[in-house]
């Protein structure tokens, strides 16, 4: 049996804890979506959907929502938390090829996913999101306004947070795969004190 990646194993272990913050997360996402609703399409992919808080907020807006997540136990929590809503959940890793056609979704969103990856995996994430998205790829993640507690947690997790918050827009603009750019344009909009929407236009042939 193939061993699951260390990061996936971690999120499987902590899924019950994440579930405790579902209502708080959904409320925050709902406020952001109300602010940025003009940028949404009708078919939405939530990449790294975790326990489904963003999926739930999107479904409340009567959108066609699909969530992908590599951690099976996160998806178990997501299905319980969103019971009664029409959301498709699929276990998949967006740094590998997703089970979707090119440009299948209007919008794809990855919320607080990219900063925890090494740059090589982020580029794989950007490329695959670009492939399956017709209109906009939205990376909802930290900006450069650091919080001491968040900085400590990210340091202990040994992710790529500190590099990401300094170079996020530049690396999205420079991302290439098989000699093709991932995005033709990257715009940054601040959606919270310490959060940005990095709005990326997919580069298609």
Secondary structure, DSSP 8 states (H G I E B T S, - for coil): -----HHHHHHHHHHHHHHHTHHHHHHHHHHHHHHHGGG--SEEEEET-TTSHHHHHHHTTT-EEEEEES-HHHHHHHHHHTTTS-EEEEE--TTS--SS-TT-EEEEEEES-GGGS-HHHHHHHHHHHHHHEEEEEEEEEE-S---HHHHHHHHHHT-SHHHHHHHHHHHHHH-EETTEESEEEEEEEEEETTEEEEEEEE---
